[in-house]
Amino acid sequence: MKPLLVGLVLPALLPLGVFVANYQQVPAATFTYIFVFAAINPFFEEVFWRGVLNQLPISRVKRQVTSALLFSFSHYFLWGSYWLSNPKILIPTCITTFIMGWCWMWFYQRDGRLLYPVLSHMAVDVFNLSIAVFMGIDLVGAR
């Protein structure tokens, strides 16, 4: 039960509180785009950030840290221009993506399958992209 909590549930819970408090601010049509993205993106990210990086010729813990750091910084570069204009978001997002990346790599190393990190990542993407929308980030050009 502990591995399931640490590797799957904890990362998905990080954005849940903000999502629940504000989901009504996300236009219904935007949820379609969010769900399509969340159904596709996690597979590719998990294959690379966990699957490929778990093959690095370094210790298990160093692979966890490396994967989590690179995963976090990739999100910094993806959202960097927005974050730089909103510094209150930069540090929490880097911290939470680092925690998620570490948890998913840890769970992948224990379980040997990407299925559960992908499912957890899907939930996180739905919550986070919804948060981005009600924070005013136009994800699909709909506003």
C-alpha positions, -999 to 999 in steps of 0.1 A, spaced: 0 0 0 28 24 8 44 22 -27 10 29 -43 5 59 -21 40 73 -27 43 65 -64 8 72 -76 -16 90 -53 8 116 -38 18 132 -71 -18 133 -82 -29 150 -50 -4 179 -52 -26 200 -76 -60 186 -64 -69 212 -38 -65 241 -62 -84 222 -89 -114 213 -67 -116 249 -55 -116 264 -90 -126 238 -116 -159 257 -123 -138 285 -139 -125 263 -167 -148 265 -198 -164 232 -205 -151 231 -241 -116 235 -228 -119 203 -208 -120 184 -241 -85 197 -251 -72 191 -216 -84 154 -216 -70 148 -250 -36 162 -240 -37 143 -207 -45 110 -225 -15 114 -249 13 134 -232 19 113 -201 28 82 -221 56 100 -240 69 118 -209 70 87 -188 87 66 -215 114 92 -216 117 106 -180 113 72 -163 119 45 -189 149 59 -208 165 77 -178 163 46 -157 189 31 -180 216 56 -170 247 39 -157 245 54 -123 230 43 -89 193 39 -84 190 70 -62 211 91 -86 187 80 -115 158 91 -93 173 125 -86 185 130 -122 151 121 -136 133 144 -111 156 174 -117 155 171 -155 117 166 -154 113 197 -132 136 218 -154 118 207 -186 86 221 -172 105 253 -163 116 257 -199 81 248 -212 64 274 -190 94 297 -184 81 329 -201 49 327 -181 67 318 -148 92 346 -152 63 371 -152 47 353 -122 75 344 -97 51 331 -71 44 302 -94 80 294 -104 93 279 -72 62 259 -62 59 244 -97 96 234 -98 92 218 -63 60 199 -72 73 187 -105 105 175 -88 84 156 -62 62 141 -89 92 131 -110 110 115 -80 78 96 -69 71 83 -104 107 71 -109 108 55 -75 75 37 -82 87 26 -117 119 12 -102 99 -8 -76 71 -20 -99 90 -22 -133 59 -10 -152 50 25 -165 13 19 -163 7 34 -129 30 64 -134 13 71 -167 -22 70 -150 -10 92 -121 6 116 -147 -28 118 -165 -46 129 -134 -19 155 -127 -21 168 -162 -59 172 -160 -57 190 -127 -27 212 -136 -39 222 -171 -73 231 -156 -54 252 -130 -35 269 -158 -67 278 -176 -83 295 -146 -50 313 -139 -55 329 -173 -32 309 -195 -48 304 -229 -40 268 -237 -60 264 -269 -66 299 -282 -102 298 -270 -103 330 -250 
